[in-house]
Amino acid sequence: MANNLISDALLVKKYIEGDETALSILIERHQSKIYGFIYTKIQDRDVCDDVFQDTFIKVIKTLKSKSYNEEGKFLPWVMRIAHNLIIDYFRKSKKMPLQRDSEDYSIFSYLTDNNLNVEDQIILDQVEFDLSRLIDELPQDQKEVLQMRIYQDLSFKEIADSTGVSINTALGRMRYALMNLRKVIEKNQIILTN
């Protein structure tokens, strides 16, 4: 109970003078506020523990170096240190997400190369070539609607306006184009995937 009567400023002064228990009292006094503040930002118990510990390592280093300027604002000062460490954590985690290896997760799943290898690129080129040849064999009105929709990403209203037909006609032509493509693909047993 007597510890609650001692001000933060006096405890800081005592710690700087060599009284290690003064720091223990300060940590115990403010632990729940500081830890709660960190947890509201990070919400990972292990990381919170690390940031909390790093916060007090910085506090200790600053107090030991006698560069702390006592203005009766110990708790806000510690919170600012914690806040800066939280920002540092998020900056680092954006570069490389913090994950722990487990049976379901491996760090190598983040280190994938999304570029196609030579074999996959050849297959993709062949699929695109085959699909282009199939589309060329469609009736002109169906081919036109399919190309506008798939390759130009036009809406059916834009297609209707561009071709001078109703939206229902444009939709019908697209439907027939897809049905005709499907028939040719199934009939010739064409595989359009890698």
Disulfide bonds with the S-S distance in Angstrom:
none
